[in-house]
Amino acid sequence: MKTFNIYEHPELGFQAIKLGICWPGFVFGGLWLFICRIWGKGFLVLLVEILLSIPRIKYGKEADGLSFLFGTLLLIYIAYNSNEWEEAILLKRGFIFIKTVDAETPEEAISQAKVG
């Protein structure tokens, strides 16, 4: 069972955001932020990823370990924070927090929220 925060918008309907670690954020990194329309942080992560590649380009295999370490730390940071960032974006777009529910899927969570 997963825990979801449910948000509602008068015109755009319901959105369910899972609480906790965002595994797609860990796997896809900055790309996931663009998919979720978290533009500012997405461009910032893209810039950091480019900066992390510079030592590897300049020093070759000698910098692989350091680039891998910082790249992995960046992915962990995204995984732990992207759901909160997505919630903040929903609030800016006019969504209103409805409630927190336990469900297996986002669709099930939204159904529970609609019932009451």
Residue pairs with C-beta under 8 A, 6 or more apart in sequence:
1 102
1 103
1 104
2 18
2 19
2 20
2 102
2 103
2 104
2 109
3 18
3 19
3 20
3 100
3 101
3 102
4 16
4 17
4 18
4 19
4 100
4 101
4 102
4 103
4 106
4 109
5 16
5 17
5 19
5 87
5 97
5 99
5 100
6 14
6 15
6 16
6 97
6 98
6 99
6 100
6 101
6 109
6 110
6 113
7 14
7 15
7 16
7 17
7 87
7 90
7 91
7 95
7 96
7 97
7 98
8 14
8 15
8 95
8 96
8 98
8 113
9 15
9 90
9 93
9 94
9 95
9 96
10 94
12 93
12 94
12 95
14 98
14 110
14 113
14 114
15 90
15 95
15 110
16 103
16 106
16 107
16 109
16 110
16 113
17 83
17 86
17 87
17 90
18 83
18 106
19 83
19 100
20 83
21 79
21 80
22 32
22 78
22 79
22 80
22 82
22 83
23 79
24 32
24 35
25 32
25 33
25 75
25 78
25 79
25 81
25 82
25 83
26 75
26 76
26 78
26 79
27 75
28 35
29 45
29 49
29 74
29 75
29 78
30 42
30 45
30 46
30 49
30 78
32 78
32 82
33 39
33 41
33 42
33 45
33 78
33 82
33 85
34 42
36 82
36 85
36 86
36 89
37 89
38 82
38 85
38 86
38 89
41 85
45 74
45 78
48 74
49 71
49 74
52 67
52 70
52 71
52 74
53 67
55 63
55 66
55 67
56 63
56 64
56 67
91 97
98 113
99 113
101 109
101 112
101 113
102 109
103 109
103 111
103 112
